[in-house]
């Protein structure tokens, strides 16, 4: 089974939930750039202060900040046996930086979560009601535009490692598909 896995899909596709479940099952870390950035904002770190207004607008945090944060995280001992990347790389520039830092085998497989946009909007509006400031409807629409323009090109960049997964249904149904897709 692949041990260096990239989870890719539009906002609200369930990447974080599924990555956490798979990481627990495999005993490897789930490395979420979004969670790391939200934590930095909450903690008021230098990175958090820089990222806060950018994230609130639905834009991507500059590549150099995210790349440095992820490289530092991947250097920790627990990532030596594998990892699940969630939200990184988010564009081709970040993918090239990852490859430069870790080589061609930085990613064994890319799971691409397929979920219709109407369902995604419903999911994300539900999260907004739970207090996620970056999930207001206007921001959601902007995040879809950013995903299509910045992140979808990764599908071609990792074409030889893409495994499509239907992201609809219950959390457990999707998790069964994730495990089946990875063998």
Buried (B, 14 or more C-beta within 10 A) or exposed (E): EBBBBBBBBBBBBBBBBBBBBBBEEBEBBBBBBBBBBBEBBEEEEEBBEBBBEBBEEBBBBEBEBBBEBBBEBBEEEEBEEBBBBBBBBBBBBBBBBBBEEBEEEBBBBBBBBEBEEEEBBEBBBEBBEEEEEBBBEEBBBBBBEBBEEBBEEBEEBBEEBBBBBEBBEEEEEBBEBBBEBBE
